[in-house]
Amino acid sequence: MGQSIAIVGTGACAPAKILSNQDLAKLVDTSDEWITTRTGIRERRIAGHHEPPSELAARAAAVAIADAGLTAADIDLLVLATVTGDMPMPSTACLVQRRLGLPPGAVCFDVNAACSGFLYALEVARAMLAAGRHRHALVIGAEKFSSFLDWQDRATCVLFGDGAGAVVLGRGADPARGILGCHLGADGGDPALLCIPGGGSLHPASAGSLEHRQHFVKMKGREVFKFAVRAMAEAAREILEQHHLTTDQISCVISHQANRRIIETLSHDLGIPLDRFVINLDRHGNTSSASIPLALDEARRAGRLRPGEITLLLAFGAGLTYGSALIRW
Ligand SMILES: CC(C)(COP(=O)(O)OP(=O)(O)OC[C@H]1O[C@@H](n2cnc3c(N)ncnc32)[C@H](O)[C@@H]1OP(=O)(O)O)[C@@H](O)C(=O)NCCC(=O)NCCS
């Protein structure tokens, strides 16, 4: 008792290759003007053949571990959020364990909550640390969505990018600081709103699954847009109420980076000025579970997460899933 679970280090990894809207306009019938006005995205990073999510994750995590003043030997729990992992089995977390040289015996596993994955992973790791069996946890969001995009579908291929972000969790001495709480949820009513239908046991790889392009992201954009705004606004109100906080006590909001218009609508609906939102989707696109830790690392390095201030994290994603978290630095 009397302790808190806190973020003690952060790191991020963006692949070097940049794919601009102009580059995309050479691949599909789209334009920089359409993508920028409808989404706010200008460019995204694309991982190379030798940069699977485990590689991006390991690079982000190495930075986070050093930032925390720790070494790989100090990490005894790794929870990794991804829906584009290196392979169905083993988990990407175990591949990262090997790349980083985490000690044998560390608990390592993946979490699938799509773009809400980082918040789900954060809450799982927080609860496991709070239960007292682990000392330091790595929480990572790592994705290579470019491998699951239909580069003939202009409605989806312009939206996503690759990357990874990581945080290290440890115990803090001040119970008033650290992760104040998380609120998670799911609504599995219509999985077809956002999915990759092929490649699992329901539709294993076959000539038919290839022909019907089932191994790529399928999305009903308008419905997902509406869900995103409603679910994140409700998740924000719920967690603020739980902690008896008002929106003017929130100095920074880091929401999932999917579409600038979603963030603008959220800002309006919650009554939180847009300049308190971290926005980096113009440079990264939607990196799914990596988007929040990537933005968090950038915000921290830019000095936007000051001691004593409260940050609100908000996510939504396929499932559909959603979540919120509050952190006092
Ligand atoms: C995808 C999204 C940007 C589309 O924007 P929108 O304003 O809803 O646009 P619509 O889907 O209604 O399409 C409008 C038109 O633009 C066209 N269009 C779609 N993508 C296009 C592109 N890349 N370039 C040019 N035109 C495009 C459509 O074909 C449609 O044309 P039509 O009117 O002739 O049929 C928006 O719905 C969105 O961001 N949704 C949320 C998606 C999301 O966040 N997903 C990730 C979840 S983690």
The ligand as an SDF file (V2000), in Angstrom:
LIG
                    3D

 48 50  0  0  0  0  0  0  0  0999 V2000
  -12.1570    6.6410  -43.8770 C   0  0  0  0  0  0  0  0  0  0  0  0
  -12.6060    8.0770  -43.8160 C   0  0  0  0  0  0  0  0  0  0  0  0
  -11.4010    9.0010  -43.8490 C   0  0  0  0  0  0  0  0  0  0  0  0
  -13.4620    8.3730  -45.0240 C   0  0  0  0  0  0  0  0  0  0  0  0
  -13.9170    9.7090  -44.9760 O   0  0  0  0  0  0  0  0  0  0  0  0
  -15.4380   10.0260  -45.3030 P   0  0  0  0  0  0  0  0  0  0  0  0
  -15.5740   11.4780  -45.2550 O   0  0  0  0  0  0  0  0  0  0  0  0
  -16.2810    9.1950  -44.3590 O   0  0  0  0  0  0  0  0  0  0  0  0
  -15.5500    9.5330  -46.7800 O   0  0  0  0  0  0  0  0  0  0  0  0
  -16.5040    8.4100  -47.3800 P   0  0  0  0  0  0  0  0  0  0  0  0
  -16.0770    7.0560  -46.9370 O   0  0  0  0  0  0  0  0  0  0  0  0
  -17.9270    8.8050  -47.1300 O   0  0  0  0  0  0  0  0  0  0  0  0
  -16.1650    8.5780  -48.9120 O   0  0  0  0  0  0  0  0  0  0  0  0
  -16.4640    9.7710  -49.5880 C   0  0  0  0  0  0  0  0  0  0  0  0
  -15.9840    9.6270  -51.0120 C   0  0  0  0  0  0  0  0  0  0  0  0
  -14.5450    9.6680  -51.0320 O   0  0  0  0  0  0  0  0  0  0  0  0
  -14.0740    8.5480  -51.7500 C   0  0  0  0  0  0  0  0  0  0  0  0
  -12.7760    8.1580  -51.2200 N   0  0  0  0  0  0  0  0  0  0  0  0
  -12.5210    7.2630  -50.2320 C   0  0  0  0  0  0  0  0  0  0  0  0
  -11.1960    7.1980  -50.0270 N   0  0  0  0  0  0  0  0  0  0  0  0
  -10.6210    8.0640  -50.8920 C   0  0  0  0  0  0  0  0  0  0  0  0
   -9.2860    8.4380  -51.1430 C   0  0  0  0  0  0  0  0  0  0  0  0
   -8.2510    7.9120  -50.4700 N   0  0  0  0  0  0  0  0  0  0  0  0
   -9.0570    9.3690  -52.0940 N   0  0  0  0  0  0  0  0  0  0  0  0
  -10.0650    9.9200  -52.7720 C   0  0  0  0  0  0  0  0  0  0  0  0
  -11.3490    9.5990  -52.5840 N   0  0  0  0  0  0  0  0  0  0  0  0
  -11.6220    8.6850  -51.6510 C   0  0  0  0  0  0  0  0  0  0  0  0
  -15.1260    7.4860  -51.5860 C   0  0  0  0  0  0  0  0  0  0  0  0
  -15.0530    6.5510  -52.6420 O   0  0  0  0  0  0  0  0  0  0  0  0
  -16.3880    8.3080  -51.6580 C   0  0  0  0  0  0  0  0  0  0  0  0
  -16.6810    8.5720  -53.0010 O   0  0  0  0  0  0  0  0  0  0  0  0
  -18.2170    8.5670  -53.5040 P   0  0  0  0  0  0  0  0  0  0  0  0
  -18.8870    9.6500  -52.7040 O   0  0  0  0  0  0  0  0  0  0  0  0
  -18.0650    8.8420  -54.9390 O   0  0  0  0  0  0  0  0  0  0  0  0
  -18.7230    7.2020  -53.1670 O   0  0  0  0  0  0  0  0  0  0  0  0
  -13.4170    8.3550  -42.5170 C   0  0  0  0  0  0  0  0  0  0  0  0
  -14.6900    7.7290  -42.6210 O   0  0  0  0  0  0  0  0  0  0  0  0
  -12.7310    7.8420  -41.3000 C   0  0  0  0  0  0  0  0  0  0  0  0
  -11.6850    8.3240  -40.9320 O   0  0  0  0  0  0  0  0  0  0  0  0
  -13.3570    6.9020  -40.5940 N   0  0  0  0  0  0  0  0  0  0  0  0
  -12.7660    6.3240  -39.4090 C   0  0  0  0  0  0  0  0  0  0  0  0
  -11.7740    5.2920  -39.8390 C   0  0  0  0  0  0  0  0  0  0  0  0
  -10.8080    4.9350  -38.7540 C   0  0  0  0  0  0  0  0  0  0  0  0
  -10.5350    5.6980  -37.8630 O   0  0  0  0  0  0  0  0  0  0  0  0
  -10.2990    3.7180  -38.8290 N   0  0  0  0  0  0  0  0  0  0  0  0
   -9.3210    3.2410  -37.9340 C   0  0  0  0  0  0  0  0  0  0  0  0
   -9.9360    2.6920  -36.7210 C   0  0  0  0  0  0  0  0  0  0  0  0
   -8.7540    2.2530  -35.5310 S   0  0  0  0  0  0  0  0  0  0  0  0
  1  2  1  0
  2  3  1  0
  2  4  1  0
  2 36  1  0
  4  5  1  0
  5  6  1  0
  6  7  2  0
  6  8  1  0
  6  9  1  0
  9 10  1  0
 10 11  2  0
 10 12  1  0
 10 13  1  0
 13 14  1  0
 14 15  1  0
 15 16  1  0
 15 30  1  0
 16 17  1  0
 17 18  1  0
 17 28  1  0
 18 19  1  0
 18 27  1  0
 19 20  2  0
 20 21  1  0
 21 22  1  0
 21 27  2  0
 22 23  1  0
 22 24  2  0
 24 25  1  0
 25 26  2  0
 26 27  1  0
 28 29  1  0
 28 30  1  0
 30 31  1  0
 31 32  1  0
 32 33  2  0
 32 34  1  0
 32 35  1  0
 36 37  1  0
 36 38  1  0
 38 39  2  0
 38 40  1  0
 40 41  1  0
 41 42  1  0
 42 43  1  0
 43 44  2  0
 43 45  1  0
 45 46  1  0
 46 47  1  0
 47 48  1  0
M  END
$$$$
